[in-house]
Amino acid sequence: MSNITLVTGVNGHIARELAKSRVNLGETVFGIDLTEECIVPGVLYVQCDLKDSVELKRACSDIRARGEVTNFVHCAAMTAASANEGWSGPLSGQSVELWNQALAVNLTSAFIIAKELFTGPSTLADRRIILLSSIYGALAPDKLIYQGQVMSNPAAYGVSKAGLEALGRYLASELGPVVKVNSIRLGGVERQQRPEFIEAYNRKTILGRMAAENDVQPALAFLLDPENSYMTGSIVDLEGGLSII
């Protein structure tokens, strides 16, 4: 029986490339996202609003009925670039409602999926959970690089990512040794941001650039590789050396 991999936010940049690669490996891949259709061929798509815990539990039940999930990669997130009014900007204008939504999508949904799909009896000897975190789970945003930009970094984003890393450590302890749980602490990915932002960000990194989309896939493949069998509760820094200077 082939592995079953579940990817949240499957239509997103990083998630869709991951889903493609796992489909190409012959795995059964389930994808969860909010939109009506999945843009990745070969994915078994489950439309679900991750903010809705009842809907998410129902989606988990549907997936569980198809087989035991081997790998879960949590890519879904409300990001710093989300454009909702009240999401970012000065703290005084940040919305409590959007704060709660961000924690539901970025953090609580991962808790629910782990609880629903990775507890109880298992026939599998090796299972993996990967949580996609951010440098802002460990660092405060540098306001200088956001000056004059449309986007800024809301409190809920960093708080939800810090919580996600704590959840990863908890799950590693609670679900081990069969389930290995690791996080990737990702730096900024270049996605047509304004040139002034990219230049300011690049100056903060040792490698002198933002991440490209294809920088993330090797780290995901490493954490999912069965031969990587002695790593759990870890955080992989993938940020061009930004955090050490």
ABEGO torsion letter per residue (X at the ends): XBBBBBBBGAABAAAAAAAAAAAAAGBBBBBBBABABBABBGBBBBBBBAABAAAAAAAAAAAAAAEBBABBBBABBBBAABABBGABEBAAABBAAAAAAAAAAAAAAAAAAAAAAABEBBABABBBBBBBBBAAAABBBBAAAABGBABBBBAAAAAAAAAAAAAAAAAAAAAOAABBBBBBBBBBBBBGBBAAAAAAAAAABAAGBBBBAAAAAAAAAAAABAABAABBGBBBBBAGGAAAX
